[in-house]
Amino acid sequence: LDGKTLKEAAIRERTGVHIVGVKRVESGLEPDLTPSTVLRAGDTVFVMGQSDQLDKLSELLTKSD
């Protein structure tokens, strides 16, 4: 997902989790996200969801494209 916007990544649509914040290595927490927020390697993404949704997210993040 490195380099994709939140809209392009479609994490909520694909997994059902809600992204509530992103912590950048270089600049800290970014709680005000927009569909154009770009995900970068090394980011910590804070999400909320049920266990099955979190499992889907884990699968999404570990699969190779």
N, C-alpha and C positions, 0 to 999 in steps of 0.2 A: 504493500500500500504506500510505500515511499514515493512521494511526489504527487500523489493523488489528492484531490480535494475531498472534503467530506461528502459532497454530492456525488462525485465520481466513485468513491469507495462504497457508497450505499450500505454502510454498515448496519444502520437501523433497519433498512428494508430487508437485508439479507439475514439478519440474526435476531432482530427484535430488541436489542439492547439500546439504551439511551446514552449517548455520549454527553457527559456533563462537564468535562474539562480536558485540557491537554497541557502537560508540563513539558516545556522545551528545555533541552540541555543548556542552551545558551541564554535564555531569557526568563525562565521560570513559568509560572502558571498562567495559562490563557483560558479564563473561564467564559469569556464572551465569544462563543463560536458562531460562525456563519457557514452556509453551504460552501463558500469559497475558501474556508480555512484549509491549508495544505498540510497533510501529514508528512512527517519526515522521520527517517531512520533515527532511532534513539529517543523519540518522543515517548512519554508515558501518557497513556490515554486512560482517563477515569470514566468508568461506565457504571450504569445501574441496569440490572435485569435479573430475571429468574435463572435458576441454575441451568435449565436446558438452553436458554438463550446464551448464557455465558459459555456453555459447551460449544455451541455453534460458532461463537466468536473465536474461541480457541482453535477450532478446526480451520476457520477462515485464515487465521494468522499463521498457522503452521503449514498450510498446504503450499506446494510450489506450483507456480503458474507456468 
